[in-house]
């Protein structure tokens, strides 16, 4: 069986990346339900990227930040954005909310990377799912100790271990910063950025493409796996 790694570069405050993950998950579900599952084992590995690295840990109003930084402080354009994202989200089972706090995501990336390396891809996937849901659907802070602990517990990590890693803000921090720099060096300047590793060639998809696009990429890897 061919082992294919899907490199998924993300930021936990990017709504388009949450949408892309949902669509990729659906594409994987479809492909794994076919005989392709006997030919290729797909493993998703997460890589960190920061859209707003200058943000403070305390953060600021998510709604006001989007309105000012992305839409020229226009209430009309902001309403158009929230309407659009709500529709896209609904199609993927996401209930986007636009309140809460936008803040620095470095600590969330650190925790994801730490447990991805120590616990494996399944735990990392659960962490990412929880962090996205908490931030976008429950208006939680993206990287507070409370948010990170809730994500760890949902991922099946013991409270004792989670609290220890969350409390030590330097544990794995330099490695995480290095991976962020590496992604920039690899030409990643926006997220989502997804690379499907193939036996003969890799396939890269930038942006939140449709489920069918991810499915096509997966099946292309399967077709060239033998």
Secondary structure as UniProt FT lines:
FT   STRAND          2..10
FT   TURN            12..13
FT   HELIX           15..32
FT   HELIX           35..38
FT   STRAND          40..48
FT   TURN            53..54
FT   STRAND          60..61
FT   HELIX           62..71
FT   TURN            72..73
FT   HELIX           75..91
FT   TURN            92..93
FT   STRAND          101..102
FT   HELIX           106..119
FT   HELIX           121..137
FT   HELIX           145..154
FT   TURN            155..156
FT   HELIX           159..167
FT   TURN            169..172
FT   HELIX           173..185
FT   TURN            186..187
FT   STRAND          193..196
FT   STRAND          203..206
FT   HELIX           211..223
//
